[in-house]
Amino acid sequence: MSMWRMVIWGLTKTGQGHSLTCVVNLTTHWRILSLFCLYRLKLRETKLRKTMSTLEVTIIGCMQKIALQFIWGKSCTSKLCIIITIHIFRILMRINVRVLFVILLLALGVVFYVGASTSPIIVFVFSICIISFLVSLYLARWVLAKDEGPPEMGQISDAIRDGAEGFFRTQYGTISKMAFLLAAVIFCIYLFRSTTPEQEASGIGRFTSAYITVAAFLLGALCSGAAGYVGMWVSVRANVRVSSAARRSAREALQIAVRAGGFSAMVVVGMAVIGIAILYATFYVWLEVDSPGSMKVTDLPLLLVGYGFGASFVALFAQLGGGIYTKAADVGADLVGKVEQGIPEDDPRNPAVIADLVGDNVGDCAARGADLFESIAAEIISAMILGGTMAKRCKIEDPSGFILFPLVVHSFDLVISSAGIFSIRGTRDSGGKASSEDPMTILQRGYSVTIVLAVLTFGASTRWLLYTEQAPSAWFNFALCGLVGIITAYIFVWITKYYTDYKHEPVRMLALSSSTGHGTNIIAGVSLGLESTALPVLVISVSIISAFWLGQTSGLMDENGIPTGGLFGTAVATMGMLSTAAYVLTMDMFGPIADNAGGIVEMSQQPESVREITDVLDAVGNTTKATTKGFAIGSAALASFLLFSAYMDEVATFAREPFKQVDIAIPEVFVGGLLGSMLIYLFSAWACSAVGRTAQEVVKEVRRQFIERPGIMDYTEKPDYSRCVAIVASASLKEMIKPGALAIVSPIVIGIAFRIFGYYTGQPLLGAKVVASMLMFATVSGILMALFLNTAGGAWDNAKKYIETGVLGGKGSDSHKAAITGDTVGDPFKDTAGPSLHVLIKMLATITLVMAPVFL
């Protein structure tokens, strides 16, 4: 249908729920916009939607939401901004598709030209990322081509999608305002800070340095937000398709959920890699790196630290806000619906059920996408810094391979993870739970394919980029470092699965403790979480020491004959651990999609056989989410060690004196460590209490509706879902500010305060030393706390799922009620405080990198 025909059609129709009278007094632009609004509303109930392109539907939907927001006075504060937006949409709609295609080709041409002016390695990275984006588009097209099932499923899915996208816009609007404020603060600080000798020699002044850091920070924040949006966008559209497929085949439902998660994972990892590559290439060309009198390429990675800080900043608030949202809704729905009223999970009679399902998308999908994006970005930048530092000390003739090695590793990650995703194929089965192969076995098979390919591509990458005549066998040592990281990742996934999957003894013992009451369930869950910290710490310790030793014995030495490859060996091990990040993120995204699919099946009152399939997928999704969190904690531990080392190198560069060790016997330095540990506990307390306060509001609202609307229980009255959604959305946005501000402000205040104290007491570099101590202690405490919270929460959840399979009395029994209590306690552990902690650990490291000159 042409654009003018749509306008004419709108003139002849009246809106459903929003008549033309609501826009009588608006300008012509608003009348045109309202017509699109009316068309969108009518479109949902006609077959015309099938005849339109996805671009037309998306643009019309955006116009509708902008118009309604303005009319209802919720978020638009200026008519001018909206009119400009309308003009932009009108211009885009008038541009021929071929012209847009030509513009896109020109943009790609510019990107490849800049890359070719930098290094052939950058061109290779660009090529792989673009191919991966095309693969992700194929996955999205494949998923969206599946049917959405009966109308009742579509109605529920639309409600979830509208709630998730509405909260996302509001949340990221708040985050963007804080990001711009912080960017202004960083700019002002950098105008008055010192510069490195290398920057002075190359003519980079304070203003240029401030501009570069702020630009990198905003780009990192933008890419992190986009990564979060991609994670949510696919989940709210794939959930109903998984529900529909479950009516036919468990294997088909599994394949749709995996490919939907794969789309998100490919985009997230691809954006992290190409974002850093574009920034690196742009700075390389703009600053004329390696030309006479300009900056050396080994010093260039230090200019990228703002990108990692921007990614960490957005990821922290996304995880906090989304975690508070999803768990407050979940706790409120469980306590009143399942415990007090005795109705099943995701029952349509529960007023908080839509808020709960929306929370799965904003808390697990959007937040986890931003989280993994931040993990990869921080690891790449820290490894580039360490690679450049080592190449400079060893006077390697061509250091570009050591600097760009992390980008190549993660480019291969996109390739091998694609192979793992496509290895999971759908086959028709009878649809019953018993006749279906265990979904966890299928996912592990795909992970095994990815692991094997990761070993091969990692070895090839080290031979290609890390071979040097100074130490011909060094590349092999670094390949072994990568193998250490890959094995560490596999062991981490296995350990987490052992402690959280109800097929293993720990969760079954936790379920058995529920048979003796609520208190014994809580005691058993806490002890299980505490015990689960031992094996991961041992694995991390062995990995760090092994990788450091392999790097130290690689043969690379500085001009004084001292081995210098140890830290870079640890960096390579971290890259190896994250070399399968795209597939691990795919498994993580699978979890909330399967959870939403089960909710849609329950609310649309599908047959029990369909619910059995989605229950199995949901239980597997709980395990995959827990394993991803364990994987993220392990990578955070290694990445934080790298970032700490990068911080030490940066302080030495700015201070123009060695800074290789921190003496915790100095009272001020020891106090810094105590403050770092305290920060972890206080942050966790505020995050959990935020969930508790918000959940109390949800409980009160759900109880009120059951009392005032008694017909809800016999389906004669409909619950007010929107009220619970509004309560949770408003509270979570408010509650995320305090713990987030604590995390950002603390290291800056501590560093500046002890810098001033050191100045008056004659202790140079005291501020930098205290911040280093704070960073060390916070990392150690944060890793242990995150392991405890994530594993305990996941075990409580799956203990409840295990009882719901029919053991120990099944649903509705006393054991089940005790397990629900444990699950309720574990909800803020595993989905709010725990995931936020490993983001916090890396954010503390990146903020100290950005602010290091202020502490001197």
N, C-alpha and C positions, 0 to 999 in steps of 0.2 A: 504494500500500500504506500503511495507517495505521501510526502509530507503535507501537501496542500489538501489531499483527500482526507487525511487524518484531522486537519483543522476543520474542514467542512463537516465531517462526521461529528466532531465534538460540538459544533454549533447546533446540531439538530437533536442532541441528547441532553438529558439532565443527569447530574451526578447522583450516586447512591450514597447518601450520608453526607455529601458535601455539595450542595446545590450552587448554581451560578450566583445566587444572591450574596454569597459570602465574599465575592470579589467585585461587586458592582463599583465600588469607589476606588478600585485600584487602577493603575495606569494600563496602557495598552500591553505593555510587557507582561503585566500580571494576568491580563485576560488570556493572552496566548498561553502563559504558563498553566493557568487553571484548566484550559482546554486539554493540555497534555495530561494534567492530573486526572481529569474526568475520563480521558481515554484510557489511562492506565487502570483506573478502577473498573471500567467496563471491560477492559481487555481480559481480566482474570476470569471472567465468566463467559467468554466467547471463544470461538475457535480461531479468531484472527491472530492470536498470539503465535500460533504455529506457523503463520505465513510471514512473520516478520523476522528480520535478522536479529541476532543477539545484540549487536551494537545499538539498533533502534530501541529495543526493549530496555536496555541498560540506561541509555541517555534519557528516555522518557521517565523511567523510574527515578533517576536522580532529580529531574526537574520536579516531579511530583513531591518528593520528600522536601526539597528546598522550599517549594511553595507552601506546603502544609506547616513546616517549621515557622515560616514567617507569619502565616495567618494565625497560628495558635500562639505566637509570641514566645516560643521556647528557647530558641538559640540564635536567631538572626537579629542583629542589632542595627543593620544599615541596609536601606533599600538599594543604595548605590552598589554595594558589594554583590547583591543578588542580581541587579540589572546587568552588571558586568559579566556575571556568571552566565546569564541568559544569552548575552551576546556571544560569549565564547562557545556555548553549545550550538547556537544558530550558525556560527561560522563553521564549526566542525561538521555540522550536518550538511552544509552546502558544499563542502570540499569533496571533490570526486575521490572515489576509493583509489583510483590509479595515482592521483596526486599525492595522497597520503602514503601510498606505497613508495613513491619516488622520494618523498621526504624522509621516510624511514631508511631507505637505502643510502641516502646522502649522510644521515646521521651515523649509520654503520660505517660508511666510508671514512668519515672523520675519525671515528674511534679506532679503526684499523690503521689509519695513517699515523695517528699519535702512537699507537702501539708499535708500528714498524719503526718509528723514529726512536723508540726506546730500546727494544730488544726483541729478537725472534721468539723468545720464550713468552713474552707478553702476547704476541700474536697467537701463539698456540693456546694460551689460556683463554683469550677472547673467543677463539674458534670453538673450543670445547664448551664454553659457557653458553654461547648462542645455540649450539646444537642441543644442549641440554634443555634450553628454554623451548625449543621446538618439540622435543620429546615430551616435556611437561604439558605443552598445549595439546599434543595427541592424547595424553592420558586424560586431560580435562574433557576433551571432546568425547572420548570413549565413555567416560563416566556419565556425562550429561546426556548422552544418547540413550541411556537406560530409562525405562519407564518409572513414573512416580507412584504407581499403584492407584488404588481407588481414591475418590475425592476426599474421604475423611482423613486419609494419610496426608494429602496435600495441604489441607487446612491446618493441621497441626504443624507441619513443616514450615508453612508460611509464618505462623505465629512465632516459631523459634527463630526463623531467619530475621524477621522484623525486630524482635527483641535484641538479638545479638548485634545486628548492624547498628541499631539505635544506640546501644550502650557503647559500642566500639567508637562511634563518631564522637560521642560525648567524652569518653575517657581519653581518647587521643587528642581531642581538642584541648583538654586540661593539660595533658602532658606536653603538647606543643607549646603552650604558653610558658610553662616552666622551663622548657628547653631554650626558648628564645631569651628568657630572663637570665638563665645560667650562661648562655653564650655571651651576653653582654658583660656579665661579671668576668668571664674568662678573658674577654678582649681587653677590658680595663686592666686586669692584673698583668697581662702580657705586655702592655704598654710600658710598665714600670719595672719589669723583671730584667735580669741579666741575660746575656746571650752567650752561646758557646764560642770558643776560639774559632771553630770551623765555620760557624755562621758569620762571625765578624770578618774572617778572611774572604769569604765568598760574597760579602756585601749585603747579607740579609739582615736588615735592621729589625728593631722591635716591632714596628708597625707591620711589616711584612710577615714576621713570625706570628704576630697576633692574628692577622687575617687568615693565614694558612691554618692555624690551629682551630679557629672558630669555624671556618669553612668545612674542615674535616669533621669537626664535632657535629655540625648540622647535617652533613651528608650521612654520617653514621646513624644519627637519630632518625633521619628520613627513611633510610634503607631498613632499619630495624622495625620501624612502624609498618612499612610496606610488607615486610616478612610476616609480621603478626597478622596483618589483614589478609594476606594470602592464606595463612593457616586457617583462619576463621571462614573465609569466603567459600573454600571448597567443602568444609565440614557441614555447613548449613545447607548445602545443596546435595551432598552425597548421602546424608543420613536417611532421607526418605527413599532413596533408590536402593539402599541396602535393605531397608524394611520390606520394600516390594520384592526384591530378589529372594528374601528369606521365605517367601510364600512358595517359591519354586525349588530352591536348592541352597543348601548351606554353603557349598563350595563357591557358587556364584556370588552369594552375599559377601563371602570372605574376599573374593577377588576384587569386587567393587570397592570395598573398604580399603584394601591395600593400595589399589591404584589411585584412589582419591588421596590417601595419605602420601603416596609417592609423588603426586603432582605438587603438593605443598612442599615436601622435602626438597625436591629438585629445584624449585624456585628459591627457597630459603638459602640453600647452600650456594646455588649459582649467583644469587645477588650478593652474598658475602664475598665471594671470590672476585667477581667482576667489579664490584664497588671498590675494593682495595686496589685491584689492578688498574682501573681507570684513574684513581687518585694518584697512584704511584707514577703512571705514565704521564699524567698531566703535569705533576710537579717536576718530573724529569725534563720534559720539553720546555716548560715555562722558565725554570731556573737554570737551564742550559748546563745540566749536571755533567761533570767530568770534562768540561771545556776549561781552558786556562783561566785561572782566577775565580773559578766558580766552585760550588759545593761538590764534594766527592760522593760517588754513589753509595759508599759504605755509610755515610751519615744521613742519607735520605730517609731511611725508615723511621728515624726519630720524629719526622714531621707528620707521621701517620697516627700518632698516639691519640689525637683528638677523635679520630674515627672510632677507635675502640671505646673511648669514653662515652661518645654519643650513643653507640649501640648498647652499652651497659646501662646508661641512664634510662633509656626507653624500656629496656627489658625489665629493669627492676620495678618500675611503676606498673608496667603491663602485668607482670607476675603478681604483684601485690594486689592491684585492683581487681584483676580477673580471679585471683585466688580467693579474695574476700567475698566476691560476688558468688562464685560457684559453691563455696562451702557453706556460706550463710544460708543460701537457698536450700542446699542439700540437707543441712542439719535441721532447719525448720520443717522441711517436708517430712523427714524421717520421724522426728520426735512426736509430731502431732498425728501425721497420717498413719504411719506404720505401728507406732507404739500405743498411742492413745485411742485411735479410731480402729486400728486393726485392719486397715485396707492395704492392698499390695503396693509395692513400689511403682511409681509412675502411673498410679491410678488417676483417671481423668477427674475424679471427685476431689482430689487434693488441690486446693487453690495455689499451692507453691510449686506445682509440678512443672509448669512452663518455665518459671524462673530457674528451676533446677536444671532443666534441659538447656536453656540458654547459657547457663553458667558453664556447662561442659565445653561449649564452644569458645567463650571468651576467656575461660580459665585454663583449659587444657590445650586448645588449638592455637589461639592467637598468642597467648603468653608463652607457650612452649616454642612456637616458631621464633619469636623474638629472643627467647633464651638461647636456643641452639645457634641462632645467627650471631649472637653476642659471643658465645663460646668460640666459634670458629674464627670470628674477626679478631678476638683478643689473642688467640693462639697464633694466628698467622702473623700479626704485627709483632708480637714478642719474639717469635722465631726469626723474623726478618731482621729485627734489631740485633739479636745475638749472632746471627749469621754474618751481618755486616761488621760487627765488632771483631769477630774471630778472623774474618778475612783481612781486616786492616792490620790486626796484630801479627798475622802470619805472612803479611805482604803477598797475598795471592794475586797473581797477575790479572785474572778476570773474576772478580767477586760476584758477578751477577747471578751465577748459578746458586751460590750459597744463600743469596738474598731472596731470590724468586722461587726457591725450592718449595716452600709451603704452598704457594699458589698452584704449582704443578701437581702436588700431591692431592689437593682438594679438587682439582680439575679431573684427575683420574677417579676420585671418589664419585663424581657424578656419573662417570661411565660404568664403573663396576656396580654401583647401587642400582643403576637402570637395569643391568643384567639380573640382579637379584630380584627386583620388582617384577620383571617380565617372566622370571622363572616360575612364578606362582600363577597357575592357569586354572580356569574354571572348568569343571566337568559336571555333567548332570548326575545327580544322585536322587534317591527317593525322597529327600527332604527331611527325613527324620534325624534326630540327634544321634541315635545309635549307629546309623548307617554312614555317618560322615566321619572322615578322618579328622583326628585331633587338629584343630586350627593352629595350636602352638607348635606342633610338629612341622606343619607346612611352613610357618613363618621361620622356624629355626633352619629348615632346609634352605630357604632363600638366603638366610644370614650366612650359612656355611658357604654357599656359592660366592657371596660377596667377600667373605674372609679369604678364600683361596685366591680370588682375583686380586684382592688387595695386596697379598704377599708378592704376587708376580709383578704387579705394576709398581709397587714400592721399590722393589729391587731394581727394576729398569730405570726408575726415576733417579735413584741414587747414583747409578753408573753413568747416566746421562749428564747430571748436573753437578755432582759432588766429586767427580774425578779430577785430581790435580797431580801434576808432575812432582810436586814437593813431597807428596805422600801417596804413592800409587795405590796402596791398599786401603786408604782411608774410607773410600766409598763403601767397601764391604763391611767395615765396622759400623758405619752409619746405617747400612741396610739391616744389620743385626739389631741396631737400636730401634729401627722401625718395627722389626719383628717382635721385639720386647713390648712395644706399645700395642701392637695388634693382639698379642696374646693377653696382655693386661685387660684390654677392652672385652675380649671374649670371657675371661675369668670373672670380670665384674658383672657382666650380664648373667653368667651362670650363678654367681653367689646371690645376686638379688632375686633371681628366679627361685632359687632354693628356699629363701626365707619368705617369699611372698606367694608362691604358687601352692594351691591346696592339694596338689598331687604329692607334695613332700611333707616330711614329718613335722617341721616347726609349725606350720599353719594348722595342721590337723590336731596337734597338741593344744594349740590356742583355742580351736573350736571345742575341744573336749573340756577345757577349763570353763567354758560358758555353761556347761551343764550344772555347775555348782553355784552359779550366780554371777551378778554383774561385777562384783568386786574382784573375784578371782580372774575374770576375763581381763580386767584392766591391769591387774598385777602381771599376768602372763604376757600381755601385749607389751608392757613396758620392759619387762626382762628380755623378751625376744628382740626388741629394738636395740637395747643396750648391748646384747650379745652380738648382734649383727655388725657392730662396728669393728670387730677384731680382725676378721679375715680381709676385708678391704684395705685396712691400714697396713697389714702385713704385705699385701700385694703391691700397694703403692710404694712402700719402703723398698721392697726388692727391685721394683721397676726403676725407681730413681737411681739407686746405687748401681744397678747393672748398666743402665744407659750411660750414666756418668763415667763409669769405668771403661766402657767400650769407646766412648768418645775421647777419653783421656789417653787411651792406648792406640788411637788411630794413626799416630805419627805426625800430626800437625803440631808445629811448635812455633813460638814467637822468635824474635830476633835474639833473645837471650837463651834459647834452647829449652824453654819451659813449655811442657805440653799445655795446649789451650783448647782442646776439643771437647772437654767434659760437659760444659753447659750446653753446647750445641748438640751433643749427643742426647742429652735430656730433652732438648727441643724436638729433635727428630723422633724420639719415642712418643712425645705428645702428639706429633703429627700422625704417627702410626696409629695411636689410639683413636684419633678422630678421622682416620682415613676411610671409615665406613659410616660416617656420621649421617649421610643422607638416608641410608637404609634403616639405621636405628631411629631416626626421626620419622620415617615411614611407619615403623611399628608403633611409635608413640602416638601419631595421629590416628592410627587405626583404633586406638582405645576409645576416645570420645565419640568417634563416628559410630562405633558399634554400640556404645552406651545410648546415644541419641536414637539409634535405630530401634533398640529395645523399648525405649520410652514411647516412640511413635506406634510401635506394634501394640503395646499395652493400652495406650490411650484410644487407639482406633478399634480396640476390642477384636483383635484378630484371633484365629483359632490357637489353642494351646500348643499345637505342634510348631507353629511359627515362633511363638514366644520361647519355646525350648531352644530353637536355633539361635535366636538373638541372645538368650541367657548365656549360652556357651561362648559366643563371640564376646559378650560383655565381660565374662570372667577372664577370658584370655586377654582382653583389652586392659583389665586392671593389672595383670602381670606385665604386659608390655610397657605400660606407663611406668610401673615401678622399676623395671629394668632400665628404661631410658633415664630415669632420675638417677639411678646408681651409676650409669654410664656418664651422665653429666657431672656428677660429683667427682668421679675419678678424673675426668678430663679437667675439671676445675682445679683439682689439687695439683696436677702437673702443670697446667697453664699458669696457675698462681705462682708456682716455683719459678717459672720462666719470667713472669712479669716482675717478680721480686728481684731476680738477677738483672733484668733490664733496668729496673729502678736504681740499683746499685751502680750500674755503668753510667746511667744518666747523671746521677749525683756527682760521680767522679769527673764527668766531662764538664759540668757546669762549675764545680768547685775548683777544678784544675789541680786536683790532688787525689791520691789514691783513696778509695772508699770500698774496701773489700770485706770488712767484718764489722759486726756490731756487738759490743760488749754488754751483755745483760746484767753484769755485776754493777754497772753504774746505776745508782738509784733512779735517776730520771728515766733511763732506758727501760728499766724493769717496770716502772710505773706505766710507761707507754704500752708494754705488753699486757699488763692488767687491764688497762683501758680497752685494748683491742678485744680481749676475751669478754669483758663486760658488754661491749657493743653487740656481740653475737647473741648473748642471752637476753639483753634488753630488747633488741630488734625482734627476736623470736616471741618474746612475751607480748609485745605490742601487736604483732601480726596475729597471734592467736586470740588475744582479747578483742581485736577488731572483728574477727569472725564471730566471737561470742556475743558481742553487743548487737551486731547486725542480725544474728540468728534469733536473738530474743525478740526483736521487732517482728520478724517473720512469724515466730511462734504465736505471738499475741494476735497478729492479723489472721492467721489460719484458724486459731481457736475462735476468734470473733465471728468469722464467716460460718463456721460449723454451728455456732450457737444461734446466730441471727438468721441463718438460712438452713433450717433443718431439712428442707427438701433436697439438699445436695446429696445426702446419703442414698436416697432412693431415685436419683437422677431426675427429679421433677424440677430442680433448680440448678442453674449453672454457676459454678464458682467465678469469682472476679479474679482472673489470673493477672490482669494488668496491674492491679493494686500491689501484689507481691513483687512483681517485676520492678515497679517504680520504687518501692521501699528499698529493695536490695541494690538497685542501681545507684540511688542517691547516697545511701549509706556507704557503699564500697568506695565511691569516689572521694568522699570526705575522709574515710578512715585510712586511705592509702597514703595520705600526705605526711602524717607524723612519722611513721617508721622510715619512709623514703627520705624525708628531710634529715632524719638522724644519721642515716647512712652517708649522705652527701656532705653534711656539715662537719661531722665528727673529725675526719682526718685533716680537714683544712684548719679547723680551730686548734686541734692538738699540735699540728706542725707549726703554726704561726706562734702559738703561745710559748712553746718550748724554744723556738728560735729566739724570741725576745728574752726569755729567761737565760738562755745560753749566752746571749750578747752581754748581759749585765754580770754574768758570773764567769766570764772568760772561757767559755766552752764552745769553740767553733763547731759548726755542723751538728749541734745538739738537736735542733729541730728535725733534721734529716734522719738522725739516728733513732730518735724517739718514734718517728713515723715508721721507720723500718721495723722496729720492735713491735709496734702496734700491728703492722701488716702481717708479721710472722705469727704472732699469737692469735690474731683473728682468723687467719687461714687454718691453723691447726684446730682451733675450737670450732670453727664453722664447718669444717669437713666432718668432724665427729658428730656434731649436733645434727647436721643435715642427714647423715647416714642413719642416725637414730630415728629422726622424725619421719623420713621417707619410708623406711623399712617397717617400722611399727604401724604406721598408717595403712600401708599396703597390706600387711598381714591381717590387721583387724578387718579390713574390707573383704578380703578373700575368705577369712574364717566365716563371716556372715554368708558369703556366697556358697561356701561348702555346706553349711547347715541347710541352706535353701534347696540343695539338691535332694534332700530327704533324709539325711542322717541326723541323729540326735534329736529326733522329733520333727524336723522339717520346719516349714514356715508356720508362724503363729505359736510355736512352743516357747516354753520358758528359756530354753537354750537360745532360741532365735532372738528373743527380746534382749537377752544379755549381750548377744553378739552385735545387735543393733546399737546398743550403748557403746560398745567398744569401737564400732565403726564411726559413731558420732564423735567420739573423742579423737579418733585418728584422722577425721576429715581435715581439720585445719593443720594437722601435722604434715600430711602427705601432699596436700594441694595448695597450701598457702605459705606457711613458715618454711617448710623444708625446701621446696623449689626456689623460694626467694633467697635462701641462704647461699646457694652456690652462685646465684647471680650477684649477691652482695659481695662474696669473696672476690670475684673477678672485678667488680666495680671499684672496690677499695684499691685494688692494684692499679687499675687504669687511671683512677683519679689522682693517685700519688704520682704516676708517671707524668700526667699533665701539669700537676701543681708542684712538681719537684723543685723548680727554681725558687718558688716562694718560700721554701723551708730553709734556704741557705743564707 
